[in-house]
Amino acid sequence: MSNSLAVVFDDKARRWLNEHPSQDALVIAYEDSRCCGGGHIRELWLRRRPLRDESSLVGIGDVTGRRILLDRRISHRMPQKIPVTVGGIGPLRGLHLDFSAEEWARLLYDNAAPSSRP
């Protein structure tokens, strides 16, 4: 799987990485929880270093000396190209996944297709 996914950092993201050197891994994290009415709340985000056991993560590459890890639970839905940019303001400014609205919908809510890769 790790050979079929490409994490692509735009110029802003590469500049941010150079301005914030670290050995912490970058983690594409996934969370699926239920709210009180039984509906799903699904989230996918990019963060530094894993919060839980790394056994649920798989390495998919590296950038500027940092490992890139992906939550196995979402790996089957990831598109072949994973775009990363910089977003947010002030202290919340950082790296963000940059999927189109259609890609976000497929990743988080498409139960019919086991994979969004062509």
Secondary structure, DSSP 8 states (H G I E B T S, - for coil): -TTT-EEEE-HHHHHHHHHS-----EEEEEEEEE-TTS-EEEEEEEEES-SS-GGGEEEEEEETTEEEEEEHHHHTT--SEEEEEEE-SGGG-EEEE---HHHHHHHHH--S-S----
